[in-house]
Amino acid sequence: MLRSSKGARRRKRALRIFFATDVHGSDRCFRKFLAAARIYQADALVLGGDIAGKGLVPVLAENGSLTAEVRGEPVTVPADEAERLNDEINRLGFYPVRMEAEEIVALEDDPAAVERLFREEIVNQVRGWCELAGERLDPSVRCVITPGNDDPLEIDAVLKAAERIECPEAELCELGPVLMASLGDVTPTPWNTDREYSEDELGARIAAIMDQVPAGHPSVVNFHCPPYSSGLDTAPELDETLKPVIRGGRPSFVPVGSRAVREAIRRYQPVVGLHGHIHESRGAQKIGNTLCLNPGSDYTADLLRGAVVDIAEDGSYLDFLLTAG
């Protein structure tokens, strides 16, 4: 299935990782993530952050029908089509919540209540996903899920308490012949999310993990933020109103990754860097001897983008494959 790099035939594969990221609350993508263990014969599944959805969509039940706003337009369906409506809302990264008209009006005037309800829905979904992983995964498959900047801090305790899930956030995790370092933090964004730090702070947080790797021991980094100007961090440039900037009649794209992440990769030279955060920047790039990957994200199309990475017995990188399905 995978192309062999030079010398790969002389080294035996010890670990196959399937990596995905930025599923943003998509039930279908999470189920595909679990199925990837069997499809790609992976030893370890790694979901690298931004697993939470984007917001709430009130669903009004009235006169035998359901009404909700989908893609900016009001949609009304018969009550017996609730599952189809919920699926369509979830596919866009939102949580459908059945409400009475009075509840919707009350929430419109109470942003704090909206935020509490939103976080409750995220926690409930993540808890359900952890249970689903326990039901569907073969006991031999490792399942690592770490948060990203769009994930509220409340999910960390849920992931760490789950029997079938490993959540080594801001820690080292032994994964076969390599040590994996995970960090969901990013540099500041226009959306002021839960896990944002300055470049200096982010660099210090990375060093606190990576300095624990014994000298000469091969490592993999699962850093949600991609390295700056790597080709894995190119996103539309936004103005002060968060609208895309147009230059020469075309949208302008700029690097938005982290210089601290790039410097850490140069300094520590992990075997592989697993990244996400920027959905549009699917690809693979080398920084020094490190293969850096961003599988991208297309969750609104029910498409799970991922990366299969093979690691040899000595911890060296053998090969990779970007996947979509």
C-alpha positions as CSV (number, residue, x, y, z in Angstrom):
1,M,0.0,0.0,0.0
2,L,2.8,2.4,0.9
3,R,5.7,3.5,-1.3
4,S,9.1,2.3,-0.1
5,S,11.7,4.9,0.5
6,K,15.4,4.1,-0.1
7,G,16.6,1.5,2.3
8,A,13.1,0.8,3.7
9,R,13.2,-2.8,2.7
10,R,16.1,-3.4,5.0
11,R,14.2,-2.2,8.0
12,K,11.2,-3.9,9.5
13,R,8.1,-1.9,10.4
14,A,7.4,-1.8,14.1
15,L,4.6,0.8,14.2
16,R,1.9,2.1,11.9
17,I,0.1,5.3,13.0
18,F,-3.1,6.6,11.5
19,F,-3.3,10.3,12.2
20,A,-6.2,12.6,11.7
21,T,-7.2,16.0,13.1
22,D,-9.8,18.8,13.1
23,V,-13.0,16.7,12.9
24,H,-14.9,19.5,14.7
25,G,-17.7,17.5,16.1
26,S,-18.4,15.3,13.1
27,D,-19.8,12.0,14.2
28,R,-19.3,10.5,10.8
29,C,-15.7,11.5,10.7
30,F,-15.0,10.1,14.2
31,R,-16.6,6.8,13.2
32,K,-14.4,6.7,10.1
33,F,-11.4,7.5,12.4
34,L,-12.2,4.4,14.5
35,A,-12.7,2.3,11.3
36,A,-9.3,3.4,10.0
37,A,-7.6,1.0,12.5
38,R,-9.0,-1.9,10.5
39,I,-8.8,-0.3,7.1
40,Y,-5.2,0.7,7.3
41,Q,-4.1,-2.0,9.7
42,A,-2.9,0.6,12.1
43,D,-1.3,-0.1,15.5
44,A,-2.2,3.3,16.9
45,L,-4.8,5.9,16.1
46,V,-3.9,9.5,16.9
47,L,-6.6,12.2,16.8
48,G,-4.7,15.5,17.1
49,G,-7.1,18.2,18.3
50,D,-10.0,20.4,17.5
51,I,-12.4,17.6,18.0
52,A,-15.2,19.9,19.3
53,G,-17.9,21.3,17.1
54,K,-18.3,25.0,16.2
55,G,-21.5,26.0,18.0
56,L,-25.2,25.3,18.8
57,V,-28.2,25.2,16.5
58,P,-31.5,25.5,18.2
59,V,-34.2,23.1,16.8
60,L,-37.7,24.4,17.4
61,A,-40.4,21.7,17.7
62,E,-43.8,23.2,16.7
63,N,-47.0,21.8,15.2
64,G,-45.5,18.5,14.2
65,S,-42.5,19.9,12.5
66,L,-38.9,20.9,13.3
67,T,-37.4,24.2,12.3
68,A,-33.7,25.1,12.4
69,E,-31.3,27.4,10.6
70,V,-29.0,25.5,8.3
71,R,-26.3,27.3,6.2
72,G,-27.9,30.6,7.1
73,E,-31.4,29.6,5.9
74,P,-34.4,28.5,7.9
75,V,-35.3,24.8,7.2
76,T,-38.5,23.1,8.3
77,V,-39.0,19.3,8.2
78,P,-41.6,16.9,9.5
79,A,-40.9,15.7,13.1
80,D,-40.2,12.2,11.9
81,E,-37.2,13.5,9.9
82,A,-35.4,14.6,13.0
83,E,-32.4,12.3,12.4
84,R,-31.8,13.6,8.9
85,L,-32.0,17.2,10.2
86,N,-29.7,16.5,13.1
87,D,-27.2,14.8,10.8
88,E,-27.1,17.8,8.4
89,I,-26.5,20.2,11.3
90,N,-23.8,17.9,12.7
91,R,-22.1,17.6,9.4
92,L,-21.5,21.4,9.4
93,G,-19.8,21.1,12.8
94,F,-22.7,22.2,15.0
95,Y,-24.8,20.6,17.7
96,P,-28.6,20.4,17.2
97,V,-30.4,21.2,20.5
98,R,-34.2,20.7,20.7
99,M,-35.7,23.8,22.4
100,E,-39.0,25.6,23.0
101,A,-39.6,29.0,21.5
102,E,-39.3,30.7,25.0
103,E,-35.9,28.9,25.6
104,I,-34.5,30.2,22.3
105,V,-35.6,33.8,23.1
106,A,-34.1,33.5,26.6
107,L,-30.7,32.3,25.3
108,E,-30.5,35.1,22.7
109,D,-30.3,37.5,25.7
110,D,-27.8,35.3,27.7
111,P,-24.5,34.7,26.0
112,A,-23.1,33.1,29.2
113,A,-25.9,30.5,29.2
114,V,-25.2,29.8,25.5
115,E,-21.6,29.2,26.3
116,R,-22.4,26.8,29.2
117,L,-24.8,24.8,27.1
118,F,-22.3,24.6,24.2
119,R,-19.6,23.3,26.5
120,E,-22.0,20.7,28.0
121,E,-22.9,19.5,24.5
122,I,-19.1,19.1,23.6
123,V,-18.4,17.2,26.8
124,N,-21.4,14.9,26.3
125,Q,-20.3,14.1,22.7
126,V,-16.7,13.4,23.7
127,R,-17.9,11.1,26.5
128,G,-20.0,9.2,24.0
129,W,-17.1,9.0,21.6
130,C,-14.9,7.5,24.3
131,E,-17.5,4.9,24.9
132,L,-17.8,4.2,21.2
133,A,-14.1,3.7,20.9
134,G,-14.3,1.1,23.7
135,E,-17.0,-0.8,21.8
136,R,-15.5,-0.7,18.4
137,L,-11.7,-0.9,18.7
138,D,-9.7,-4.1,18.9
139,P,-7.9,-4.3,22.3
140,S,-4.6,-4.3,20.5
141,V,-5.0,-0.9,18.9
142,R,-3.8,2.2,20.8
143,C,-6.2,5.2,20.6
144,V,-4.7,8.6,21.5
145,I,-6.9,11.7,21.5
146,T,-5.4,15.1,22.4
147,P,-7.1,18.5,22.4
148,G,-6.5,21.5,20.1
149,N,-7.1,25.2,20.6
150,D,-10.8,25.0,19.7
151,D,-11.4,22.4,22.4
152,P,-12.6,23.7,25.8
153,L,-10.5,22.7,28.8
154,E,-13.4,20.7,30.1
155,I,-12.8,17.8,27.7
156,D,-9.3,17.0,29.1
157,A,-10.7,15.4,32.2
158,V,-13.2,13.4,30.2
159,L,-10.5,12.0,27.9
160,K,-8.1,11.2,30.7
161,A,-10.8,9.4,32.6
162,A,-11.8,7.2,29.6
163,E,-10.6,3.6,30.0
164,R,-10.1,3.1,26.3
165,I,-8.5,6.5,25.4
166,E,-5.1,7.8,26.1
167,C,-4.7,11.6,26.4
168,P,-1.1,12.4,27.0
169,E,-1.6,16.2,26.5
170,A,1.6,18.2,27.3
171,E,3.3,14.9,28.1
172,L,5.5,12.2,26.5
173,C,3.9,8.9,25.6
174,E,5.8,5.8,24.7
175,L,4.5,4.6,21.3
176,G,6.4,1.5,20.3
177,P,9.9,2.4,19.3
178,V,9.3,6.2,19.6
179,L,8.3,8.7,22.3
180,M,5.4,10.9,21.2
181,A,5.1,14.5,22.5
182,S,1.7,16.1,22.3
183,L,0.6,19.7,22.6
184,G,-2.7,21.3,21.5
185,D,-1.6,24.9,22.1
186,V,-1.3,27.5,19.3
187,T,-0.2,31.0,18.9
188,P,-2.9,33.8,19.2
189,T,-5.8,33.6,16.8
190,P,-8.6,36.2,16.1
191,W,-11.0,33.9,17.9
192,N,-9.4,34.0,21.4
193,T,-9.7,30.3,22.0
194,D,-8.8,28.3,25.2
195,R,-5.2,27.3,24.4
196,E,-3.4,30.3,22.9
197,Y,0.0,31.5,23.9
198,S,2.7,33.9,22.7
199,E,5.5,32.5,20.7
200,D,7.8,32.7,23.7
201,E,5.3,30.9,25.9
202,L,4.6,28.3,23.4
203,G,8.4,27.6,22.9
204,A,8.8,27.2,26.7
205,R,5.8,24.8,26.9
206,I,7.3,22.7,24.0
207,A,10.8,22.7,25.7
208,A,9.3,21.5,29.0
209,I,8.1,18.3,27.2
210,M,10.9,17.8,24.7
211,D,13.8,18.3,27.1
212,Q,12.6,15.1,28.8
213,V,13.3,13.0,25.7
214,P,16.6,11.0,26.4
215,A,19.4,11.9,24.1
216,G,19.4,9.9,21.0
217,H,15.9,8.5,21.6
218,P,13.7,8.9,18.5
219,S,10.6,11.0,18.9
220,V,7.4,12.0,17.1
221,V,5.7,15.3,17.8
222,N,1.9,15.7,17.8
223,F,1.7,19.5,17.8
224,H,-1.6,20.9,16.8
225,C,0.0,24.1,15.5
226,P,2.1,23.7,12.3
227,P,5.5,25.2,11.9
228,Y,5.6,28.7,10.5
229,S,6.1,29.1,6.7
230,S,6.3,25.4,6.2
231,G,3.6,25.1,3.5
232,L,1.5,23.4,6.2
233,D,0.2,26.6,7.7
234,T,-1.1,28.7,4.7
235,A,-4.5,30.3,5.3
236,P,-6.6,33.2,4.0
237,E,-5.4,36.5,5.2
238,L,-8.1,38.3,7.2
239,D,-8.8,42.0,7.8
240,E,-9.8,43.5,11.2
241,T,-13.4,42.4,10.5
242,L,-12.3,38.8,9.9
243,K,-13.1,39.1,6.2
244,P,-10.7,37.6,3.6
245,V,-8.2,40.1,2.2
246,I,-8.3,40.5,-1.6
247,R,-5.1,41.5,-3.4
248,G,-5.0,41.9,-7.2
249,G,-8.5,40.5,-7.5
250,R,-7.6,37.3,-5.6
251,P,-7.8,36.1,-2.0
252,S,-4.5,36.6,-0.2
253,F,-2.9,33.7,1.6
254,V,-0.3,34.0,4.4
255,P,1.6,31.7,6.7
256,V,-0.1,31.5,10.2
257,G,1.9,28.8,11.9
258,S,4.3,29.1,14.8
259,R,7.9,30.1,14.7
260,A,8.4,28.4,18.1
261,V,7.2,25.1,16.6
262,R,9.5,25.5,13.6
263,E,12.4,26.2,15.9
264,A,11.6,23.3,18.1
265,I,11.5,20.9,15.2
266,R,14.9,22.2,14.0
267,R,16.4,21.9,17.5
268,Y,15.0,18.5,18.6
269,Q,14.7,16.9,15.1
270,P,11.9,14.5,15.8
271,V,11.4,11.7,13.2
272,V,7.9,12.9,12.3
273,G,5.8,16.0,13.1
274,L,2.0,15.5,13.1
275,H,0.1,18.8,12.7
276,G,-3.3,20.3,12.0
277,H,-5.1,23.5,12.8
278,I,-5.0,24.9,9.2
279,H,-7.6,22.9,7.3
280,E,-6.5,24.2,3.8
281,S,-2.8,23.2,4.1
282,R,-2.9,19.5,3.5
283,G,0.6,18.3,2.6
284,A,4.0,17.0,3.6
285,Q,7.2,19.0,4.1
286,K,10.7,18.3,5.4
287,I,12.3,20.6,8.1
288,G,15.8,19.3,8.5
289,N,15.5,15.6,8.8
290,T,11.9,15.8,10.2
291,L,9.0,14.8,8.0
292,C,6.1,17.2,8.9
293,L,2.6,16.3,7.9
294,N,-0.8,18.1,7.9
295,P,-3.5,15.8,6.6
296,G,-5.9,18.8,6.3
297,S,-9.6,18.7,7.2
298,D,-12.8,18.5,5.1
299,Y,-15.3,17.4,7.8
300,T,-18.2,19.3,6.3
301,A,-18.1,17.0,3.3
302,D,-18.2,13.9,5.5
303,L,-14.6,13.3,4.4
304,L,-12.0,12.2,6.8
305,R,-8.5,13.2,5.7
306,G,-5.7,11.4,7.4
307,A,-2.1,10.3,7.2
308,V,-0.6,6.8,7.6
309,V,2.9,6.8,9.0
310,D,5.2,3.7,9.2
311,I,8.0,3.7,11.8
312,A,10.8,1.1,11.8
313,E,12.1,-0.9,14.8
314,D,14.9,1.5,15.4
315,G,12.4,4.4,15.5
316,S,13.3,5.8,12.1
317,Y,10.7,6.9,9.6
318,L,9.9,4.4,6.8
319,D,7.1,5.9,4.7
320,F,3.8,7.8,4.8
321,L,0.5,8.0,2.8
322,L,-2.0,10.8,2.9
323,T,-5.5,9.4,2.9
324,A,-9.1,10.5,2.3
325,G,-12.3,8.6,2.7
